[in-house]
C-alpha cells in the first residue's frame, strides 16, 4: 500500500503560527442554502499537529500489513515515513511506528 499527498507548491509554511490550529467544535443543526451545515471554529493549542519541515516538504508513507495467523489474533500495520530530500529526491527514513488491534473475527456471540 502506498499513500501520498502532493500539490505543485509546498504548503508546510501555511500552517498557523506558534503551534495553534483551527478546529471545528460544532456544526449547525440544519443545512444552509449550499446544502452544508455551518461549522463553528475555534483556535486551540495544537500539540497534536504534524512536524513542519521547510527543508524537506515532501514525503510518503509505506505500509506493510500482518493480518495475524488466526481468528482473534492481532493485526499489525507497520508504517515507515520517508522524507524526499531536495534537490535529487533521495529518500531518508523520518519515522517508523506500528499500529495494532485485535481481529474482529475472533469475537463470539
ABEGO torsion letter per residue (X at the ends): XBBBBBBABBAAAABBBGGBBBBBABBBABBBAAGBBBBBBBBBBBAABBBBBAABABBBBBBBBBAEABBGBBBBBBBBBBBBBOAAGBBBBABBBBBBBBBAAABBX
